[in-house]
């Protein structure tokens, strides 16, 4: 094999190795981001639930206060 062809093959092999490393890195980052997104989605749902509970409690207190005013 000619020297020029060998150098081109080595350069191609280096590029393929870099692409494989980048693919692995991006895969890890993607999995981490998906996990983070799931955590935020779960946290958001919990906060919405707490907000609804607080809203219900405030509405109940307002109703009780109004009924006390009428008495």
C-alpha positions, 0 to 999 in steps of 0.5 A: 500500500502506498504511503499516501493511502496509508496516511489517508486511512489513518486519518479516516480511522482517527476521524471515525474514532472521534465520531464514536467518542462524540456519539458516546458523549452525546448519548450520555448527555442526552440520557442525563437531559431526559432524566432531568426533564423527567425530574422537572416534570415530576416536580412540576406535577407535585407543585401543581398539586400543592397549589391546588390544595392550597387554593382549595384551603383558601377557598374553604376559609373564605367560605367559612368567613363569609358564613360567619359574617352572615351569622 
